Amino acid sequence: MTTLPGEFADLEPFADWCLASEAERYAKRLSSSMDEMQAFYDAAFPRFAAGMAYLDELELNDLPEDAGQLLLLFYSLINVSFPIEVWRQPRVPDSGAAAVDAVLEPAV
């Protein structure tokens, strides 16, 4: 089964990052190794501009299912960007056991 638009079939191995909520994306980030996140980042980041251009051509409130999955994949990419680019660890540095849970998701 294809999850993503055909133009982005190269990202199918990372379809498990197409997660509907911020809580799911954060939990996946915390349960993933840095190597797993790095592989995802290395594959998805170079495709981000093309993906955004693709999505910009569509109506946000009426996205086809495969385009919606691409958007969710890019939400996860954003979620792993700081751990990859800055912190070099899944958790926020020096945050101890502190956690913040989003009780409302953005409308998108």
SEVOKOL-207187 format. One line per 4 residues: number of its first residue (from 1); for each residue z, y, x of N, C-alpha, C, O, CB. Coordinates in nm, 4 decimals. Atoms other than C-alpha are relative to their C-alpha. Glycine has a CB too. Example, Ala and Ser with C-alpha at 12.3 -4.5 7.8 and 13.67 -1.06 7.14 Angstrom:
! residues 2
1) 0.0000:-0.1190:0.0890:0.7800:-0.4500:1.2300:0.0000:0.1200:0.0900:0.0665:0.1181:0.1936:0.1246:0.0027:-0.0992 | -0.0060:-0.1190:-0.0820:0.7140:-0.1060:1.3670:0.0730:0.1090:-0.0770:0.0899:0.2198:-0.0261:-0.1415:0.0462:0.0414
***
This chain:
! residues 108
1) 0.0000:-0.1186:0.0843:0.0000:0.0000:0.0000:0.0000:0.1248:0.0887:0.0805:0.1350:0.1813:0.1225:-0.0001:-0.0958 | 0.0052:-0.1249:-0.0734:-0.0932:0.3423:0.1347:0.0935:0.1000:-0.0638:0.0898:0.1220:-0.1849:-0.1428:0.0548:0.0051 | -0.0972:-0.0979:0.0474:0.1805:0.6001:0.1050:-0.0509:0.1420:0.0179:-0.0258:0.2282:-0.0664:0.1320:-0.0173:0.0729 | 0.0419:-0.1342:-0.0370:0.0165:0.9011:0.2691:-0.1497:0.0190:-0.0250:-0.2239:-0.0785:-0.0364:0.0335:0.0276:0.1469
5) 0.1441:-0.0236:0.0142:-0.3216:1.0700:0.2213:-0.0768:-0.0642:0.1158:-0.0253:-0.0739:0.2272:-0.0296:0.1516:-0.0062 | 0.0807:0.0687:-0.1004:-0.6004:0.8943:0.4111:-0.0134:0.0750:0.1308:-0.0175:0.0141:0.2376:-0.1348:-0.0259:-0.0544 | 0.0136:-0.0815:-0.1205:-0.6343:1.1838:0.6545:0.1210:-0.0113:0.0923:0.1153:0.0271:0.2092:-0.0215:0.1448:-0.0379 | -0.1247:0.0099:-0.0761:-0.2795:1.1096:0.7691:0.0466:-0.1452:0.0122:0.1659:-0.1723:0.0266:0.1094:0.0847:-0.0662
9) -0.0310:0.1429:-0.0103:-0.2971:0.7292:0.7857:0.0693:-0.0340:0.1319:0.1444:-0.1313:0.1393:-0.1276:-0.0823:-0.0139 | -0.0649:0.0251:-0.1294:-0.1877:0.7494:1.1504:0.1516:0.0158:-0.0071:0.2232:-0.0319:0.0810:-0.0560:0.0944:0.1056 | -0.1453:-0.0186:0.0156:0.1584:0.8501:1.0238:0.0651:-0.1071:-0.0876:0.1866:-0.1055:-0.1071:0.0280:0.1367:-0.0593 | -0.0532:0.1081:0.0849:0.1970:0.5423:0.7987:0.1152:-0.0778:0.0645:0.2079:-0.1165:-0.0066:-0.1113:-0.0964:-0.0346
13) -0.1134:0.0721:-0.0585:0.4238:0.3678:1.0537:0.1343:0.0721:-0.0182:0.2404:0.0128:0.0011:-0.0250:-0.0222:0.1472 | -0.1224:-0.0784:0.0172:0.6747:0.6450:0.9813:0.0265:0.0312:-0.1466:0.1037:0.1218:-0.1779:-0.0087:0.1295:0.0795 | -0.0160:-0.0236:0.1435:0.6537:0.6252:0.6009:0.1435:-0.0186:-0.0467:0.1806:0.0303:-0.1534:-0.0906:-0.0923:-0.0777 | -0.1406:0.0155:0.0386:1.0194:0.5206:0.5945:0.0763:0.1320:0.0115:0.1915:0.1406:-0.0310:0.0672:-0.1068:0.0869
17) -0.0595:-0.1339:-0.0059:1.0923:0.8889:0.6688:-0.0358:0.0830:-0.1235:0.0087:0.1973:-0.1342:-0.0461:0.0728:0.1269 | 0.0352:-0.0696:0.1242:0.9426:0.9879:0.3281:0.1160:-0.0181:-0.0976:0.1138:-0.1071:-0.1826:-0.1354:-0.0546:-0.0612 | -0.1234:0.0142:0.0768:1.2815:1.0395:0.1671:0.0171:0.1184:-0.0948:-0.0063:0.2333:-0.0571:0.1218:-0.0116:0.0942 | 0.0007:-0.0997:0.1070:1.3385:1.2287:-0.1567:0.1109:0.1040:0.0068:0.0946:0.2134:-0.0473:0.0085:-0.0687:-0.1294
21) -0.1105:-0.0968:0.0007:1.6703:1.3996:-0.0870:0.0440:0.0352:0.1414:0.0233:-0.0408:0.2360:0.1189:-0.0553:-0.0789 | -0.0529:-0.0441:-0.1284:1.8278:1.5948:0.1944:0.1065:-0.0968:0.0486:0.1143:-0.1256:0.1680:0.0574:0.1421:-0.0106 | -0.1059:0.0947:-0.0382:2.1221:1.3530:0.1899:-0.0598:-0.1272:0.0603:-0.0077:-0.1793:0.1589:0.0875:-0.0354:-0.1223 | 0.0666:0.1181:-0.0551:1.8869:1.0576:0.2468:-0.0594:0.0293:0.1378:-0.0492:-0.0529:0.2289:-0.1101:-0.0486:-0.0956
25) 0.0587:-0.0365:-0.1285:1.7071:1.2400:0.5282:0.1080:0.0135:0.1075:0.0894:-0.0309:0.2208:-0.0790:0.1310:-0.0127 | -0.1094:-0.0171:-0.0961:2.0359:1.3314:0.6963:0.0604:-0.1349:0.0377:0.0891:-0.1597:0.1548:0.1088:0.0925:-0.0580 | -0.0548:0.1341:-0.0272:2.1703:0.9759:0.6629:-0.0951:-0.0783:0.0915:-0.0498:-0.1480:0.1823:0.0235:-0.0781:-0.1333 | 0.0968:0.0689:-0.0869:1.8476:0.8397:0.8182:0.0066:0.0562:0.1407:-0.0007:-0.0185:0.2383:-0.1434:0.0131:-0.0559
29) -0.0117:-0.0609:-0.1328:1.8794:1.0874:1.1026:0.1224:-0.0548:0.0727:0.1135:-0.0917:0.1898:0.0086:0.1538:-0.0110 | -0.1223:0.0479:-0.0637:2.2378:0.9793:1.1707:-0.0059:-0.1478:0.0351:0.0586:-0.1915:0.1304:0.1179:0.0254:-0.0898 | 0.0071:0.1442:-0.0259:2.1482:0.6101:1.1559:-0.1137:-0.0372:0.0952:-0.1288:-0.1538:0.1315:-0.0170:-0.0749:-0.1308 | 0.1131:0.0257:-0.0902:1.8422:0.6455:1.3813:0.0395:0.0288:0.1440:0.1210:0.1166:0.1721:-0.1223:0.0855:-0.0396
33) -0.0225:-0.0271:-0.1425:1.8447:0.6257:1.7571:-0.0844:0.1205:0.0417:-0.1782:0.1590:-0.0281:-0.0352:-0.1252:0.0876 | 0.0793:-0.1104:-0.0518:1.7150:0.9146:1.9632:-0.1425:-0.0464:0.0306:-0.2374:0.0294:0.0109:0.0655:0.0589:0.1259 | 0.1341:0.0525:-0.0275:1.4227:0.6926:2.0690:-0.0829:-0.0100:-0.1281:-0.2015:0.0227:-0.1278:0.0093:-0.1379:0.0673 | 0.0709:0.0082:0.1278:1.3306:0.6296:1.7039:-0.0395:0.1386:-0.0494:-0.1523:0.1595:-0.0943:0.0868:-0.0705:-0.1051
37) 0.0308:-0.1364:0.0429:1.3531:0.9986:1.6201:-0.1061:0.0636:0.0892:-0.1924:0.1367:0.0406:0.1266:0.0856:0.0003 | 0.0985:-0.0554:-0.0924:1.1544:1.0903:1.9316:-0.1392:-0.0533:-0.0319:-0.2364:0.0222:-0.0303:0.0377:-0.0330:0.1454 | 0.1300:0.0590:0.0347:0.8750:0.8488:1.8361:-0.0555:0.0640:-0.1272:-0.1740:0.0966:-0.1337:0.0128:-0.1534:-0.0186 | 0.0411:-0.0664:0.1237:0.8628:0.9970:1.4854:-0.0450:0.1430:0.0283:-0.1519:0.1847:-0.0162:0.1151:-0.0004:-0.1024
41) 0.0302:-0.1391:-0.0341:0.8676:1.3524:1.6203:-0.1321:0.0100:0.0776:-0.2170:0.0935:0.0466:0.1152:0.0611:0.0828 | 0.1204:-0.0038:-0.0832:0.5992:1.2805:1.8814:-0.1267:-0.0293:-0.0799:-0.2334:0.0234:-0.0482:0.0124:-0.0997:0.1138 | 0.1163:0.0316:0.0833:0.3670:1.1366:1.6156:-0.0251:0.1074:-0.1056:-0.1399:0.1449:-0.1296:0.0192:-0.1354:-0.0676 | 0.0152:-0.0897:0.1145:0.4326:1.3830:1.3328:-0.0165:0.1468:0.0379:-0.0908:0.2190:-0.0286:0.1179:-0.0142:-0.0899
45) 0.0055:-0.1425:-0.0324:0.4777:1.7176:1.5076:-0.1421:0.0497:0.0284:-0.1793:0.1563:-0.0206:0.0880:0.0281:0.1196 | 0.1373:-0.0475:-0.0231:0.1178:1.7414:1.6364:-0.0857:0.0030:-0.1265:-0.1896:0.0689:-0.1285:-0.0670:-0.0872:0.1028 | 0.0754:0.0066:0.1257:-0.0018:1.6682:1.2796:0.0510:0.0998:-0.1036:-0.0053:0.1115:-0.2124:0.0066:-0.1406:-0.0572 | -0.0655:-0.0889:0.0957:0.2223:1.9290:1.1152:-0.0930:0.1115:-0.0494:-0.1027:0.1340:-0.1700:0.1241:0.0610:0.0632
49) 0.0882:-0.1101:0.0409:-0.0265:2.2201:1.1153:-0.1114:-0.0502:-0.0922:-0.1410:0.0126:-0.1939:-0.0610:0.0689:0.1241 | 0.1050:0.0560:0.0856:-0.3037:2.0023:0.9724:0.0572:-0.0431:-0.1343:-0.0069:-0.0257:-0.2380:-0.0681:-0.1192:0.0690 | -0.0645:0.0415:0.1245:-0.0625:1.8619:0.7155:0.0324:0.1169:-0.0900:0.0140:0.1089:-0.2114:0.1256:-0.0763:0.0298 | -0.0312:-0.1185:0.0799:0.0489:2.2054:0.6035:-0.1282:0.0620:-0.0564:-0.1298:0.1083:-0.1705:0.0771:0.1036:0.0848
53) 0.1280:-0.0516:0.0489:-0.3136:2.3200:0.5773:-0.0493:-0.0859:-0.1172:-0.0989:-0.0337:-0.2171:-0.1058:0.0023:0.1144 | 0.0392:0.0925:0.1080:-0.3876:2.0100:0.3659:0.0812:0.0284:-0.1262:0.0254:0.0397:-0.2354:0.0198:-0.1478:0.0441 | -0.0877:-0.0224:0.1152:-0.0881:2.0722:0.1398:-0.0199:0.1373:-0.0622:-0.0051:0.1528:-0.1834:0.1446:-0.0164:0.0411 | 0.0229:-0.1354:0.0517:-0.1640:2.4444:0.1067:-0.1185:0.0064:-0.0956:-0.1275:0.0982:-0.1770:-0.0224:0.0965:0.1151
57) 0.1165:0.0034:0.0885:-0.4891:2.3513:-0.0682:0.0327:-0.0581:-0.1376:-0.0505:-0.0538:-0.2282:-0.1112:-0.0807:0.0642 | -0.0397:0.0667:0.1242:-0.2974:2.1728:-0.3456:0.1019:0.0835:-0.0759:0.1688:0.1691:-0.0181:0.0574:-0.1391:0.0293 | -0.0999:-0.0663:0.0842:-0.0844:2.2975:-0.6338:0.1347:-0.0671:0.0219:0.1499:-0.1866:-0.0036:-0.0406:-0.0048:-0.1508 | -0.1312:0.0550:-0.0354:0.2774:2.2506:-0.5302:0.0656:-0.0751:-0.1152:0.1249:-0.1808:-0.0941:0.0916:0.1110:0.0462
61) -0.0658:0.0631:0.1150:0.3991:2.1646:-0.8793:-0.0797:-0.1145:-0.0606:-0.0380:-0.1742:-0.1598:0.0260:0.1028:-0.1059 | 0.0842:0.1081:0.0517:0.1202:1.9112:-0.9317:-0.0594:-0.0806:0.1154:-0.1770:-0.1167:0.1124:-0.1126:0.0566:-0.0896 | 0.0477:0.0743:-0.1162:0.0953:1.7283:-0.5979:-0.0307:-0.1445:-0.0365:0.0469:-0.2077:-0.1083:0.1032:0.0050:0.1128 | 0.0223:0.1442:0.0137:-0.0691:1.3866:-0.6002:0.1133:-0.0734:0.0730:0.1759:-0.0174:0.1630:-0.1412:-0.0418:0.0575
65) -0.1124:0.0743:-0.0570:0.1819:1.1162:-0.5083:-0.0087:-0.0102:0.1524:0.0920:0.0068:0.2212:0.0059:-0.1393:-0.0603 | 0.0118:0.0144:-0.1449:0.0424:1.0640:-0.1581:0.0276:0.1315:0.0728:0.0865:0.1310:0.1808:-0.1387:-0.0509:0.0362 | -0.0276:-0.1310:-0.0601:0.0554:1.4396:-0.0839:0.1493:0.0315:-0.0084:0.2056:0.0907:0.0836:-0.0825:0.1111:-0.0702 | -0.1448:-0.0187:0.0117:0.4129:1.4507:-0.2129:0.0753:-0.0777:0.1065:0.1758:-0.0308:0.1599:0.0479:-0.0423:-0.1381
69) -0.0631:0.0794:-0.1055:0.5019:1.1748:0.0294:-0.0181:0.0658:0.1367:0.0717:0.0616:0.2208:-0.0581:-0.1421:0.0018 | 0.0235:-0.0729:-0.1249:0.3436:1.3742:0.3124:0.0971:0.1170:0.0125:0.1511:0.1420:0.1202:-0.1458:0.0505:0.0071 | -0.0950:-0.1114:-0.0008:0.5575:1.6735:0.2167:0.1405:-0.0501:0.0350:0.2105:0.0120:0.1150:0.0008:0.0718:-0.1375 | -0.1319:0.0571:-0.0307:0.8708:1.4551:0.2232:0.0094:-0.0416:0.1468:0.1133:-0.0236:0.2103:0.0284:-0.1212:-0.0909
73) 0.0027:0.0373:-0.1411:0.7697:1.3213:0.5643:0.0229:0.1235:0.0874:0.0970:0.1176:0.1855:-0.1343:-0.0677:0.0360 | -0.0175:-0.1218:-0.0783:0.7468:1.6775:0.6945:0.1395:0.0596:-0.0186:0.1918:0.1226:0.0734:-0.1058:0.1024:-0.0383 | -0.1404:-0.0407:0.0158:1.0874:1.7594:0.5441:0.0865:-0.0762:0.1012:0.1762:-0.0185:0.1628:0.0500:-0.0265:-0.1466 | -0.0756:0.0794:-0.0977:1.2224:1.4755:0.7595:-0.0279:0.0454:0.1420:0.0620:0.0467:0.2261:-0.0336:-0.1481:-0.0141
77) 0.0334:-0.0517:-0.1328:1.0368:1.6099:1.0611:0.0846:0.1231:0.0313:0.1377:0.1361:0.1416:-0.1504:0.0344:0.0089 | -0.0836:-0.1183:-0.0191:1.2172:1.9402:1.0157:0.1446:-0.0418:0.0246:0.2133:0.0174:0.1078:-0.0091:0.0939:-0.1224 | -0.1379:0.0490:-0.0139:1.5459:1.7477:0.9820:0.0290:-0.0546:0.1389:0.1423:-0.0449:0.1861:0.0274:-0.1074:-0.1028 | -0.0233:0.0557:-0.1344:1.4986:1.5804:1.3213:-0.0368:0.0971:0.1117:-0.0145:0.0666:0.2289:-0.0790:-0.1281:0.0172
81) 0.0472:-0.0899:-0.1052:1.3593:1.8822:1.5050:0.1120:0.0517:0.0892:0.0955:0.0538:0.2111:-0.0725:0.1163:-0.0614 | -0.1085:-0.0486:-0.0851:1.6929:2.0242:1.6236:0.0602:-0.1112:0.0855:0.0827:-0.0896:0.2046:0.1085:0.0634:-0.0853 | -0.0493:0.1069:-0.0877:1.8292:1.6882:1.7410:-0.0948:-0.0308:0.1160:-0.0492:-0.0617:0.2261:0.0226:-0.1258:-0.0807 | 0.0969:0.0299:-0.1051:1.5070:1.6354:1.9388:-0.0160:0.1176:0.0960:-0.0093:0.0999:0.2177:-0.1352:-0.0362:-0.0615
85) 0.0339:-0.1152:-0.0826:1.4363:1.9866:2.0638:0.1200:0.0649:0.0690:0.1057:0.1233:0.1765:-0.0690:0.1019:-0.0838 | -0.1124:-0.0786:-0.0503:1.7868:2.1202:2.1220:0.1204:-0.0866:0.0378:0.1663:-0.0827:0.1519:0.0415:0.1021:-0.1037 | -0.1295:0.0651:-0.0195:2.0872:1.8913:2.0848:-0.0056:-0.1284:0.0801:0.0907:-0.1633:0.1483:0.0607:-0.0286:-0.1313 | 0.0140:0.1312:-0.0647:1.9547:1.5602:2.2221:0.1003:-0.1021:-0.0533:0.1424:-0.1923:0.0191:0.0171:0.0142:0.1505
89) -0.0878:0.0944:0.0695:2.1800:1.3781:1.9754:-0.0180:0.0209:-0.1504:-0.0525:0.1311:-0.1931:0.1509:0.0192:0.0427 | 0.0232:-0.0111:0.1447:2.1614:1.3069:1.5997:0.0947:0.0967:-0.0709:0.0543:0.1657:-0.1645:0.0125:-0.1354:-0.0630 | -0.0996:-0.0846:0.0671:2.4812:1.4934:1.5058:0.0001:0.1407:0.0580:-0.0432:0.1631:0.1710:0.1400:-0.0618:0.0121 | -0.0173:-0.1368:-0.0477:2.5475:1.8643:1.5328:0.1082:-0.0026:0.1076:0.2170:-0.0545:0.0829:0.0380:0.0983:-0.1176
93) -0.0994:0.0037:-0.1081:2.7284:1.9124:1.8671:0.1309:0.0685:-0.0398:0.1322:0.1663:-0.1145:-0.0566:0.0663:0.1254 | -0.1332:-0.0578:0.0178:3.1001:1.9849:1.8609:0.0406:0.0163:-0.1460:0.1205:0.1039:-0.1790:0.0063:0.1333:0.0679 | -0.0350:-0.0092:0.1421:3.1210:1.9265:1.4854:0.1033:-0.1038:-0.0407:0.1497:-0.1035:-0.1547:-0.1241:-0.0159:-0.0856 | -0.1011:0.1007:0.0305:3.3622:1.6329:1.5065:-0.0382:-0.0804:-0.1223:-0.1521:-0.1249:-0.1366:0.1355:0.0652:-0.0209
97) 0.0230:0.0773:0.1220:3.3975:1.4575:1.1746:-0.0419:0.0885:-0.1172:-0.0545:0.0405:-0.2298:0.1254:-0.0778:-0.0367 | 0.0378:-0.0919:0.1072:3.2961:1.7669:0.9763:-0.1341:-0.0391:-0.0601:-0.2237:-0.0873:0.0093:-0.0055:0.1437:0.0520 | 0.1261:0.0299:0.0706:3.0241:1.7194:0.7172:-0.0164:0.0976:-0.1147:0.0817:0.1449:-0.1720:-0.0026:-0.1471:-0.0527 | 0.0317:-0.0841:0.1138:2.8520:1.9306:0.4558:-0.0976:-0.0792:-0.0854:-0.2002:-0.1268:-0.0367:-0.0596:0.1395:0.0441
101) 0.0884:0.0711:0.0928:2.6988:1.7669:0.1511:-0.0649:0.0995:-0.0942:0.0036:0.1790:-0.1585:0.0778:-0.1076:-0.0800 | 0.0720:-0.0844:0.0948:2.4300:1.9464:-0.0460:0.0199:-0.0575:-0.1394:-0.0041:-0.1762:-0.1618:-0.1519:0.0095:0.0358 | -0.0199:0.0472:0.1360:2.5135:1.9247:-0.4149:-0.1187:0.0328:-0.0886:-0.1328:-0.0229:-0.1975:0.1259:0.0598:-0.0583 | 0.1232:-0.0318:0.0697:2.1858:2.0800:-0.5265:-0.1147:-0.0047:0.0988:-0.1015:0.0418:0.2120:0.0085:0.1381:-0.0683
105) 0.1197:0.0050:-0.0825:1.8409:2.0154:-0.3866:-0.0870:0.1200:-0.0329:-0.0798:0.1724:-0.1440:-0.0776:-0.1326:-0.0217 | 0.0972:-0.1044:0.0330:1.5740:2.2848:-0.3578:-0.0907:-0.0457:-0.1133:-0.1077:-0.1656:-0.1355:-0.0839:0.0373:0.1237 | 0.0844:0.0320:0.1154:1.3416:2.3014:-0.6570:-0.1259:-0.0751:0.0358:-0.1875:-0.1355:-0.0520:-0.0370:0.1248:-0.0715 | 0.1241:0.0669:-0.0409:1.0510:2.1608:-0.4553:0.0213:-0.1469:0.0133:-0.0718:-0.2200:0.0470:-0.0522:0.0563:0.1306
***
